[in-house]
């Protein structure tokens, strides 16, 4: 009678499947986020390289961001407003080594962190966000096993 839908064994089966689904969805979201962050980093790199044309500093006064925003939005949809392109560019400038990017932080984390003008603050906040997210994962993973 252990396989009866009303038995405790069946409820355990539902719980195990549920935990598996929740963890799979969490991992999928984390993978998508990592790809998005890395893609925005690459977009920022392309913008900086195009903008600077090999020079140490960019030529200002060009209409690059307005034109890029218009063309990317027409071709790829939302998400390429002028201010978002500036954020993507700044993201690359502040994190020029892709290895320094966290697999834990979301694009939203980086947008908030980059509001600071201080490289020291940016580094501090990035590390704090990582610690808080790791702690949250530990707490939620521990809760799911009980």
C-alpha positions, 0 to 999 in steps of 0.5 A, spaced: 500 500 500 506 504 500 504 507 493 498 509 494 497 517 493 495 518 500 501 514 503 507 518 506 511 515 501 507 518 496 508 525 499 515 524 500 516 522 492 512 529 491 517 533 496 523 530 492 520 531 485 518 538 488 525 540 490 528 537 484 524 542 480 526 548 484 533 546 484 533 545 476 529 552 475 534 555 480 540 553 476 537 554 469 536 562 472 543 562 474 545 560 467 541 564 464 543 570 468 551 568 467 550 568 460 546 575 460 552 578 464 557 575 460 554 578 453 553 585 456 560 585 458 562 583 451 557 588 448 561 593 453 567 591 450 565 592 443 562 599 444 569 601 448 573 598 442 569 602 437 568 608 440 576 609 442 578 606 435 585 604 439 586 610 442 586 611 450 580 616 450 574 616 446 572 622 442 566 625 445 561 629 441 559 623 437 552 621 436 554 613 437 549 612 443 543 615 440 544 611 433 546 605 437 540 605 441 535 606 435 538 601 431 539 595 436 532 597 439 529 596 431 533 590 430 533 586 437 527 590 441 527 593 448 533 593 453 538 598 448 536 605 451 541 610 451 542 609 458 542 602 458 548 602 453 552 607 457 551 602 463 553 596 459 559 600 457 561 603 464 560 595 466 566 593 461 570 599 463 569 598 471 570 590 470 575 590 464 577 583 466 572 578 465 575 573 470 573 578 475 565 577 474 561 573 479 557 568 477 552 569 483 551 577 481 545 579 476 545 584 471 541 588 476 546 587 482 551 590 477 547 596 475 546 598 482 553 597 484 556 601 478 552 607 481 558 608 485 564 612 482 569 609 487 572 603 484 574 601 492 566 602 493 564 598 487 569 592 489 566 592 496 559 592 494 560 586 489 564 582 494 558 584 499 553 582 494 556 575 493 556 574 500 549 575 501 547 571 495 551 565 498 548 566 505 541 566 502 543 560 497 545 556 504 539 558 508 534 556 502 538 550 501 538 548 508 530 549 508 529 545 502 532 539 506 528 539 512 
